[in-house]
Amino acid sequence: MVNVHEVIDDKLRNFIEAQPLFFVATAPLAADGHVNLSPKGTRGSLAVLGPDRLAYLDLTGSGAESLAHLRENGRITVMWAAFEGPPNIVRVHGTGEVLWRDDPRWAEYVGLFPAASDPGARAIVLVRAKRVSDSCGYAVPFMEYQGERRLLAEYFGRRDEGFHVDYVARKNATSIDGLPAVPVETLRASQ
């Protein structure tokens, strides 16, 4: 059974902040476009900002579908599932705004994320909740959290910022559907 909540209350906030993994779902407007679902999990890359707001640090990866979809239409769903302890699934449906590294608000938000000290951050996504819900999660399996993978931070940590900018230009400038994703000039401006 689904329970719809007015806001992200303290109980939901505690649950969200305890999870080592969350998922972000977005979609383009085009009916034949690719729906995207991305796992996010670096500890210290998510912050609950208030009863209807949260944010996450977007790290450079092999694609930039979520950022492209947010630029196009702003729709986003964020989901957490309990793999340990009592079963629960929490979803926040809402709208997202991308803050690029050259945004004047970057300095205001980046300090919220301990993971920002790792190399490879390309954006911050601000989410405003339109619907907050939780459900049983009875079929979600138990899984044991064993720790963080440091591969992404190590990969970009062995290289300079110029490499990062070039990587994003080659792999993250557009989505798989050809939508504009990461404006590379935002990275260059922040070098």
C-alpha positions as CSV (number, residue, x, y, z in Angstrom):
1,M,0.0,0.0,0.0
2,V,1.2,3.5,-0.9
3,N,1.2,6.2,1.7
4,V,1.3,9.8,0.3
5,H,3.0,12.3,2.5
6,E,2.5,16.1,2.6
7,V,6.3,16.6,3.0
8,I,9.6,14.9,3.7
9,D,9.1,14.6,7.4
10,D,11.8,13.6,10.0
11,K,11.1,9.9,9.6
12,L,11.4,9.9,5.9
13,R,14.4,12.2,6.1
14,N,16.2,9.8,8.4
15,F,15.3,6.9,6.1
16,I,16.6,8.7,3.0
17,E,19.8,9.8,4.7
18,A,20.6,6.3,5.9
19,Q,20.4,4.7,2.4
20,P,23.8,4.2,0.6
21,L,22.1,4.0,-2.8
22,F,19.3,6.0,-4.6
23,F,18.0,6.0,-8.1
24,V,17.1,8.9,-10.4
25,A,14.5,8.5,-13.2
26,T,14.0,11.0,-16.0
27,A,12.5,11.0,-19.5
28,P,12.6,13.2,-22.5
29,L,9.4,14.6,-24.0
30,A,9.7,12.7,-27.2
31,A,7.6,9.5,-27.2
32,D,10.4,7.6,-28.8
33,G,13.1,9.0,-26.5
34,H,14.9,6.8,-24.0
35,V,13.7,6.8,-20.4
36,N,16.6,6.9,-18.0
37,L,17.2,5.3,-14.7
38,S,20.5,5.9,-12.9
39,P,21.9,4.6,-9.7
40,K,23.6,7.1,-7.4
41,G,25.4,6.1,-4.4
42,T,28.5,8.0,-3.3
43,R,28.1,8.7,0.4
44,G,27.9,12.5,1.0
45,S,26.4,13.2,-2.4
46,L,22.8,13.8,-1.3
47,A,21.2,16.4,1.0
48,V,17.7,16.8,2.2
49,L,17.2,20.6,2.2
50,G,13.8,20.9,3.6
51,P,10.3,19.4,3.7
52,D,9.9,19.6,-0.1
53,R,13.5,20.0,-1.3
54,L,16.5,17.9,-1.8
55,A,19.7,18.0,-3.8
56,Y,22.4,15.7,-5.1
57,L,25.9,16.1,-6.4
58,D,26.0,14.9,-10.0
59,L,29.3,13.2,-10.7
60,T,30.7,12.7,-14.2
61,G,29.9,9.4,-15.7
62,S,29.6,7.7,-19.0
63,G,26.4,9.5,-19.9
64,A,24.4,12.6,-19.0
65,E,20.8,11.5,-19.7
66,S,19.3,12.9,-16.5
67,L,20.9,16.3,-17.0
68,A,19.7,16.4,-20.6
69,H,16.1,15.5,-19.6
70,L,16.1,18.0,-16.7
71,R,17.3,20.7,-19.1
72,E,14.5,19.8,-21.5
73,N,11.5,19.4,-19.2
74,G,12.5,19.3,-15.5
75,R,10.7,16.1,-14.6
76,I,12.4,13.8,-12.1
77,T,11.7,10.9,-9.7
78,V,14.2,10.0,-7.0
79,M,13.8,6.6,-5.2
80,W,15.3,4.8,-2.2
81,A,14.8,1.2,-1.2
82,A,15.7,-0.5,2.1
83,F,18.0,-3.4,1.4
84,E,18.6,-3.8,5.2
85,G,16.2,-3.4,8.1
86,P,12.5,-3.0,7.8
87,P,11.2,-3.0,4.2
88,N,10.4,0.4,2.7
89,I,10.5,2.2,-0.6
90,V,10.4,6.0,-0.7
91,R,9.8,8.0,-3.9
92,V,10.0,11.8,-4.5
93,H,8.3,12.9,-7.7
94,G,9.1,16.4,-8.6
95,T,10.9,18.9,-10.7
96,G,14.6,19.3,-11.0
97,E,16.9,22.2,-11.7
98,V,20.6,21.8,-12.7
99,L,23.2,24.0,-11.2
100,W,26.3,24.0,-13.3
101,R,29.7,24.7,-11.8
102,D,29.7,28.3,-13.1
103,D,26.4,29.1,-11.5
104,P,26.7,31.8,-8.8
105,R,24.8,29.5,-6.4
106,W,27.4,26.7,-6.8
107,A,29.4,27.9,-3.8
108,E,26.2,28.1,-1.6
109,Y,25.3,24.4,-2.3
110,V,28.6,22.5,-3.0
111,G,29.6,22.7,0.7
112,L,26.6,20.5,1.6
113,F,28.2,17.5,-0.1
114,P,31.3,15.9,1.5
115,A,31.7,14.0,-1.7
116,A,32.4,17.3,-3.5
117,S,36.0,17.0,-2.3
118,D,36.4,14.1,-4.8
119,P,37.3,15.0,-8.4
120,G,34.6,14.6,-11.1
121,A,31.7,16.8,-9.9
122,R,29.9,18.3,-12.9
123,A,26.6,19.7,-11.5
124,I,24.3,19.9,-8.6
125,V,20.6,18.8,-9.1
126,L,18.0,20.6,-7.0
127,V,14.7,18.8,-6.6
128,R,11.4,20.2,-5.5
129,A,9.0,17.6,-4.4
130,K,5.5,17.5,-5.9
131,R,4.6,14.1,-4.5
132,V,6.3,12.2,-1.6
133,S,5.3,8.6,-1.0
134,D,6.4,5.4,0.6
135,S,5.3,1.8,0.1
136,C,6.0,-1.5,1.7
137,G,9.0,-2.9,-0.2
138,Y,8.1,-6.4,0.9
139,A,9.6,-7.9,-2.3
140,V,12.9,-5.9,-2.1
141,P,15.7,-8.4,-1.3
142,F,18.1,-8.1,1.7
143,M,21.5,-7.0,0.5
144,E,24.5,-6.2,2.6
145,Y,26.3,-2.9,2.1
146,Q,30.0,-3.5,2.0
147,G,31.4,0.0,1.3
148,E,32.0,2.7,-1.3
149,R,33.6,2.1,-4.6
150,R,36.3,4.7,-5.0
151,L,37.0,4.0,-8.7
152,L,35.4,7.1,-10.1
153,A,37.2,9.4,-7.7
154,E,40.5,7.6,-8.3
155,Y,40.0,7.7,-12.1
156,F,39.5,11.5,-12.2
157,G,42.0,12.0,-9.3
158,R,44.8,10.6,-11.5
159,R,44.1,13.3,-14.1
160,D,44.0,17.0,-14.3
161,E,40.9,19.2,-14.7
162,G,41.7,19.6,-18.4
163,F,41.2,15.9,-18.8
164,H,37.9,16.1,-17.0
165,V,36.7,18.9,-19.3
166,D,37.8,17.0,-22.4
167,Y,36.0,13.8,-21.1
168,V,32.8,15.7,-20.6
169,A,33.0,17.3,-24.0
170,R,33.5,13.9,-25.6
171,K,31.0,11.8,-23.6
172,N,28.5,14.1,-21.8
173,A,27.7,17.0,-24.2
174,T,24.6,15.4,-25.6
175,S,22.3,12.6,-24.5
176,I,21.8,9.3,-26.4
177,D,18.7,11.0,-28.0
178,G,20.8,14.0,-29.1
179,L,19.5,16.4,-26.5
180,P,21.9,19.0,-25.1
181,A,23.3,17.6,-21.8
182,V,26.4,19.2,-20.1
183,P,27.3,22.6,-21.5
184,V,31.1,22.2,-21.5
185,E,31.7,25.9,-21.1
186,T,30.3,25.6,-17.6
187,L,33.3,23.4,-16.7
188,R,35.8,25.5,-18.5
189,A,34.6,28.7,-16.8
190,S,35.1,27.1,-13.4
191,Q,38.7,26.0,-14.0
